[in-house]
C-alpha cells in the first residue's frame, strides 16, 4: 500500500531464499516442520509475553496458540517466539519496580530483533500487562511489517461481601489499617479475594488504558480492549487477529499506514473520555516517537481542554472494565465520540477498513447502562489528565484530577530522596493535611527506571489524606493511583532539574486551572542552591546502568533512542 514491494512476493524483501542460502535455510526450516508447499507461505511471528508470575500474563501461552491457528487457516506459516514481562503489581515498592519501565524498551527491542533476525513477514503480539503493550507497539512501529496487537483481556472483578474489589483495594486497605480503621484480618480477606484469576488489573488503570488506546489507534481488532481475559470472545479475538494479519500482508498495509497523527489524536480523545492512566503520557509519546509522528507532551492539554470525562471507572469511579464490557465496550464509547465529532473516522485500521467502517458493525451503548455518562452530563466537562508547567517542572509533568474536588493546593514541601523514606513518614503520622510530599531521584535516570508510587498513594488514600495531601515525584504513578498526585516532573532531579533544589518547608503551588506547578523560591536562591548541588552518581552496570545512560526525559516519553530522527 505504501511500500514499493509487491505484497505477494513475501520473501523478496529479505532475499533469504536466494541461491545457496535458500537450501541452507530450507534445511533448517524443514526440521521445524515446514514442507515444500509451506515455503510459499508468509512467515508470521507470533510473540506472547506469557509469564507465570502474574495474572495479567499467565494465560497468554494458550491465547497465542489461537493466534497461530488463525495464521494457519489464513494461509500463513506461524513461528512462535516469547519475550519477557515485568509486572508492576508484583514488583511494587520493591527494588524490582526499577525494572518495570525499562522492560517496555527491552520488550520492544527483543520483538524487533526476533522478527527482524528471522525475516518475518508479519507480526501478531499477544500482551496483557502495563509495559508489554506499549513495548509491542514500539516494536511494530520500528519493524514496520504488517502487525496486530492482541490484548490478553481484563481480570474479572474480585468479590467480597457483595462488593467488587481489585488490587488497588489491597493497597488502600493497608492505609486504612495504618489509620486504625481496619483490622489485619479484614486486610487479609481483601487480599485473598481481590484477584480471582487471569487478566490485567480491572479498573481504567494502565493496562486497560493502553488496550483502549491501541484499539482506537487501529492496531487491535475492534472489541479487543473490552473482551475479558477468560471469555470466549477473547479466544475468538486472538484467532481472528491471526487471520487478519495475513490479510494486512496481502493488502500491503503497514504500521506506518495506521499509526498516523490522526490515529494518535483519536487515542488522546478516548483516554481523556475514559479517564485513563498517567502512564499513557509516557507510552503514547514513546510510540509516536517510534512511528515518526510529531507529538509533544503539551498535545495532552490540547485534548484535555476539549474532551469531557464521561466514564465512571476506577480508580476514581465506581466501575471496572468488565462493567464497561457489559455496557457495550470501548467500541460503543468510540461510536458515541465519533457521532459527536470527537474522532477521525477515516483513519485506516488493522481490519483493512476505516475506524468509521469498523464501528458501523458494532452496537451502541447498552440502554440503561450507568458506566458511561451522557456527553451533556459528564463527570467533568474537560479531561482528567493535565500537563503542568512552572519553575518546579520546566519541561512539564502530569496530574490526574478525576474525582478531585480541590483545584488548587498550596502547602509546605516535605522532601524525600526515596519512596521508602516517604512511606515511613506517612506510617509514622509525620505527614499532615496540607503537606506536599515530594519523592525525588526516582526518575528515569535517577531510579534508575522511574518506579511507581502506588503503595505511597494507596496509603495516603487509605488514611483519608488522598486529597488533603499532595504527592509529587519525578517518578511515576500506577494507573490505580488516585488523589492529588503529580508525576513525571521533568527535568528530573538526577538531571539537575529544579526538583533537586527543593527543600523541606518550601511552599509549593499546584493549580489545575492555571496548569501551574511552582515553588515559591526566588531565582537568586535557586541559583545559590544550584551552586551547592551535588548529584549522586548514575548507575553504571547491567540493564539499569544502560538504561540510566540512554533514557530520555519523561517529557519525551522516556525513550532509549531519542536521537533517532
Secondary structure by P-SEA (a helix, b strand, c coil): cccccccccccccccccccaaaaaaaaaaaaaccccccccbbbbbbbbbcccccccccaaaaaaaaaaaaaaaabbbbbbbbbbbbbcccccccccccaaaaaaaaaaaaaaaaaaaaccccbbbbbccccaaaaaaaaaaaacccbbbbbcccccccccccccccaaaaaaaaaaaaaccccaaaaaaaaacccccccccccccaaaaaaaaaaaaccccccccccccccaaaaaaaaaaaaaaaaaaaacccccccccaaaaaaaaaaaaaaccccaaaaaaaaaaaaaccccccaaaaaaaacccccccccccccccaaaaaaaccaaaaaaaaaaaccccccccccccccccccccccccccccccccccccccccccccbbbbbccccccccccccccccccbbbbbbbccccaaaaaaaaaacccccccbbbbcccccccccccccaaaaaaaaaaacccccbbbbccbbbccccccccccccccccccccccccccccbbbbbbcccbbbbccccaaaaaaaaaaccccccccccaaaaaaacccccccccccccccc
